[in-house]
Every structure is written in C-alpha cells, then in structure tokens.
Amino acid sequence: MMQIIEITDLSIPELAPYTKLTESQLRNRLEPEKGIFIAESPKVIGTALDVGCEPLSFLMERRQIDGPAAGVLARCPDATVYTADRSVLQVLTGYVLTRGVLCAMRRPAPHTAEELCRNAHRVAVLEGIVDSTNIGAIFRGAAALGMDAVLLSPSCCDPLCRRAVRVSMGTVFQVPWAVLGDSPADWPEGGMARLHAMGFKTAAMALDNRAVSIDDPALHTEDKLAIVLGTEGDGLAHNTIAHCDYTVMIPMQHGVDSLNVAAAGAVAFWELRKR
C-alpha cells in the first residue's frame, strides 16, 4: 500500500537522492546494482515505467497526488511518496520541480553494444559529448528519426543524469544504449574495432576538405551504418576520423561553418536513415 509522508526538512536520509547526492554518487560506479537515477515529470516517469524501470520513491507537491501524478502513482502501489507544498519543496531542493514530480528509480542493468546491435542497421555513436542538454537532445532526435541504438564513448555524459533524462523527454528509455568500453583508453581504437566487427561502416561527421556530402549515394547503400558525432567545440578527434570509413559533412550556407552537435545529429539521422 502506498505510503505518503509529509516532509518539512532535509534531515531524513531517504531524501538524499533528491537533495544531497551528486550525479556520480547516484550512479554508484563501485556498486552499479545500487545505482539510482532521477526521472522528472509524470510523462517521463511513465515512459521509464513502460520499459520496466523500478521506482524507489517519489517527491512531489501535495496537489500532484490526486492530480497529474495520479496515473503513475497508480502503477506504483508500493512506492513511498514524500510530499509538501510547492514553496516548501522549492526551499528543500533549491529548484522548482518540473511539473511538480520527481521519482528516484533503480538504474537498469547495462547492455553491451553487441547485444543492442545484433539486428541494428543505423546507430549513433557519440564521442566525448559532456553536455547533458546535448545528450538529451541527441537521444530525442535518435528516437524520432530512426536510430536503432546509441553508443557512447566512455568519456560521454551519463544519459541517465537528471537533465539529460528531462531534455530527452524520456527517450533515453526508448532508444537502447551502451558504452563502448570501460575507460577512455578503449576509444577510439577498441570501440571502432568492435563496430567494424559487428559489420558497421562508420561515418565521421566532420568538417574536412576530403569529406563527402551527406547526400552522397554511397552512404545510402550501406546496410549497417554508424553515424559518429564528436564533442562540442572541437568535434571528432583526428584519430577517430582516421579510423572511420567515411568522413561526411552537411553542406552549409550563409557562411555558417557548423551546427550544434544535436542539430547536426538530427540532420544526419534523417538523411542517413535506413530506407
């Protein structure tokens, strides 16, 4: 039966996931099976529940219990709900809750790239992208525009950090993802070797005089294609580009030299989708 607890201060340890723990502490690298992430808003929480994520507790405004959050709460009859008025929660957490609802959930078990890519034809590969907003936006584009999976270099931002989950509108739960290696040393050589072993041709999205246009017919004939996107600012490392089968660029106009990585990803996902 659902337990509803009124809160007035930060002292109870059960509130630590919402108020004290850093993203690294929530992730719990030393004991991954104890890792937690925070989902925000009834829509995003519902999407996480749809794929089997386990809710641990909720933090929400009192008015949400019988309001917008009623649907997700009905799906979590054993969860504990911590609640207070909006003004109290803003003081406790230091921010206004998005749509008034947070949920601490157990991190799902990680998958390997090989598991996810067994039947995949188009995957996005992210190198060193550390901005959580960009990660969330890339996942949203990948979900909307036909990517079968997202693979990340070990130096990328965690897709289940709170802001990435929110910006993605829950699509981080809909598009399967995996990390290509356990440490930065596993990329690019090790990760690229794994992609090629799985039968993928790799397309580096980069500004280069030798690059082919994104509408090059050869790209569309590839059965399995990995679209490789680089970090904000510097883009892909030269070593990464050298390991790719193609270097690809999006033609620009009006003197614009590049797009934000999430925008470039959306263009590439659409143009290079499996047809």
C-alpha positions in Angstrom: 0.0 0.0 0.0 1.3 3.5 -0.9 2.9 5.4 2.0 2.6 9.2 1.9 5.0 11.1 4.2 4.8 14.8 4.8 8.3 16.5 4.9 9.5 19.7 6.5 13.3 19.5 6.4 16.3 17.8 4.9 17.3 15.6 7.8 15.7 12.3 6.8 18.2 10.2 4.8 15.5 9.0 2.4 15.6 12.4 0.8 19.3 12.3 0.0 18.8 11.1 -3.7 16.8 14.3 -4.3 18.7 16.8 -2.2 22.3 15.7 -1.4 23.7 13.1 -3.7 25.8 14.1 -6.7 25.2 12.5 -10.1 28.3 10.4 -9.6 27.0 9.2 -6.2 23.6 8.4 -7.7 25.3 6.4 -10.4 27.3 4.5 -7.8 30.2 3.3 -10.0 31.6 1.0 -7.3 28.3 -0.9 -6.9 26.3 -0.4 -10.1 23.5 -2.6 -9.0 22.7 0.1 -6.3 22.7 2.9 -8.8 19.8 5.4 -8.9 18.6 8.0 -11.4 16.0 10.7 -11.1 13.1 11.0 -13.5 11.2 14.2 -13.7 7.5 14.8 -14.7 4.7 12.3 -15.0 5.3 11.8 -18.7 9.0 10.9 -18.3 8.3 8.7 -15.3 5.6 6.9 -17.2 7.9 6.2 -20.1 10.5 4.8 -17.7 7.9 2.6 -16.1 6.8 1.4 -19.6 10.3 -0.2 -20.1 10.4 -1.8 -16.7 12.4 0.7 -14.6 11.9 0.2 -10.9 10.6 3.1 -8.9 12.0 3.6 -5.4 10.2 6.7 -4.1 8.6 9.9 -5.2 9.0 13.6 -4.2 6.1 15.8 -5.3 3.8 18.7 -4.4 0.8 17.6 -2.4 -1.6 18.7 -5.1 0.0 16.3 -7.6 -1.0 13.2 -5.7 -4.6 13.3 -6.8 -3.8 15.4 -9.9 -1.4 14.9 -12.8 0.7 12.3 -10.9 -2.3 10.0 -10.1 -1.7 7.9 -13.1 1.9 7.0 -12.4 1.2 6.5 -8.7 -1.5 4.0 -9.5 1.2 2.0 -11.3 3.5 2.1 -8.2 1.3 1.0 -5.3 4.3 0.0 -3.1 6.2 3.3 -3.5 6.8 5.8 -0.8 5.7 9.4 -1.6 7.4 12.3 0.1 5.3 15.4 -0.2 4.8 19.0 0.9 3.6 22.3 -0.5 5.4 23.8 -3.6 7.0 26.5 -1.5 8.5 24.1 0.9 9.8 21.8 -1.8 11.5 24.7 -3.5 13.3 25.6 -0.3 14.3 22.0 0.3 15.7 21.3 -3.2 16.7 24.7 -4.4 14.7 24.5 -7.6 11.2 24.5 -8.8 10.1 20.9 -9.6 9.3 20.4 -13.3 5.6 19.6 -13.3 5.9 19.0 -9.5 7.0 15.4 -9.6 10.4 13.6 -9.1 10.9 9.9 -8.9 14.0 8.0 -7.8 14.4 4.9 -9.8 16.8 1.9 -9.9 19.3 2.1 -12.8 18.6 -0.6 -15.3 21.3 -3.3 -15.9 23.7 -2.1 -18.6 23.9 -3.8 -22.0 26.8 -4.4 -24.3 27.0 -2.8 -27.7 27.0 -6.3 -29.3 23.6 -7.2 -27.6 22.0 -4.0 -28.9 23.4 -4.0 -32.4 22.7 -7.6 -33.3 19.8 -6.6 -35.6 20.6 -2.9 -35.9 21.1 -1.1 -39.2 21.6 2.5 -38.1 23.3 3.6 -34.8 24.5 6.9 -33.4 28.0 6.9 -31.9 28.9 9.8 -29.6 32.5 10.8 -28.7 33.2 12.8 -25.6 29.9 14.7 -25.5 29.7 16.0 -22.0 26.8 18.5 -22.1 23.8 16.8 -20.6 21.4 19.0 -22.7 23.1 17.9 -25.9 22.9 14.2 -24.8 19.2 14.5 -24.1 18.5 16.3 -27.4 20.5 13.7 -29.4 18.6 10.9 -27.8 15.3 12.6 -28.7 16.4 13.0 -32.3 17.7 9.4 -32.4 14.3 8.2 -31.2 12.3 10.3 -33.6 14.5 9.8 -36.7 15.1 6.0 -36.8 18.3 5.2 -34.9 18.3 1.6 -33.6 20.7 2.4 -30.8 23.0 5.0 -29.3 26.6 4.0 -28.4 28.8 6.3 -26.3 32.5 6.6 -25.8 33.5 6.2 -22.1 34.1 10.0 -21.7 30.5 11.0 -22.6 28.0 12.4 -20.1 25.7 9.7 -18.5 22.4 9.5 -20.4 20.6 8.9 -17.1 21.8 12.1 -15.5 18.8 14.1 -14.4 19.0 16.9 -17.0 19.7 14.5 -19.9 16.6 12.4 -19.0 14.5 15.6 -18.8 15.6 17.1 -22.1 15.2 13.7 -23.8 11.5 13.7 -22.8 12.1 10.1 -21.7 13.5 8.8 -25.0 16.6 7.7 -23.2 14.4 4.8 -22.1 13.1 4.1 -25.6 16.3 4.0 -27.6 18.7 1.3 -26.3 22.2 2.5 -25.5 25.5 1.2 -24.4 29.0 2.5 -23.6 31.8 1.4 -25.9 34.4 0.4 -23.3 35.2 0.8 -19.6 37.7 3.6 -19.8 38.8 6.4 -22.2 41.6 4.2 -23.4 39.1 1.9 -25.0 38.2 4.6 -27.6 38.6 5.1 -30.5 40.7 2.1 -31.5 38.9 -0.5 -29.4 35.4 0.9 -30.0 35.9 1.3 -33.7 37.2 -2.3 -33.9 34.0 -3.5 -32.2 31.8 -1.5 -34.6 33.6 -3.0 -37.7 33.5 -6.5 -36.2 29.7 -6.1 -36.0 29.6 -5.3 -39.7 29.1 -1.5 -39.5 30.6 1.1 -41.8 31.5 4.2 -39.9 30.7 7.7 -41.0 32.5 10.5 -39.1 30.5 13.8 -39.1 33.4 16.3 -39.5 34.4 19.5 -41.4 37.1 18.2 -43.7 38.1 19.1 -47.3 38.1 15.4 -48.1 34.6 14.8 -46.7 31.7 13.7 -48.9 28.4 15.4 -48.8 25.7 13.9 -46.5 23.6 13.1 -49.6 26.3 11.0 -51.3 24.6 7.9 -52.7 27.2 5.6 -51.4 26.1 6.3 -47.8 22.6 5.3 -48.6 23.6 1.9 -50.0 25.3 0.8 -46.7 23.3 -1.9 -44.9 24.8 -1.1 -41.5 26.0 2.4 -40.8 27.3 4.0 -37.6 27.0 7.8 -37.5 29.8 9.2 -35.4 29.4 12.6 -33.7 32.1 14.5 -31.8 32.3 16.6 -28.7 31.1 20.2 -28.5 33.5 22.7 -29.9 36.4 20.6 -31.2 34.4 17.9 -32.9 35.8 14.5 -33.6 39.4 13.7 -32.8 41.7 13.3 -35.8 42.4 9.7 -34.7 38.7 8.9 -34.7 38.2 10.3 -38.2 41.2 8.3 -39.4 39.6 5.1 -38.2 36.2 5.8 -40.0 35.3 4.5 -43.4 33.7 7.8 -44.4 34.1 11.5 -43.5 30.8 13.3 -44.0 29.8 16.9 -43.9 26.5 18.8 -44.1 26.7 21.5 -46.8 26.3 25.0 -45.2 25.1 28.3 -46.5 25.4 32.0 -45.5 28.9 31.4 -44.2 27.8 29.2 -41.3 30.6 26.7 -40.6 28.9 24.2 -38.3 25.8 23.2 -36.4 25.3 22.4 -32.7 26.0 18.7 -32.3 22.4 17.8 -31.5 21.1 19.7 -34.6 23.8 18.1 -36.8 22.8 14.7 -35.4 19.2 15.2 -36.2 20.1 16.2 -39.8 22.3 13.1 -40.2 19.9 10.7 -38.6 17.1 11.8 -41.1 19.3 11.9 -44.2 21.1 8.6 -43.5 18.2 6.7 -42.1 17.6 3.1 -43.3 15.2 3.4 -46.3 
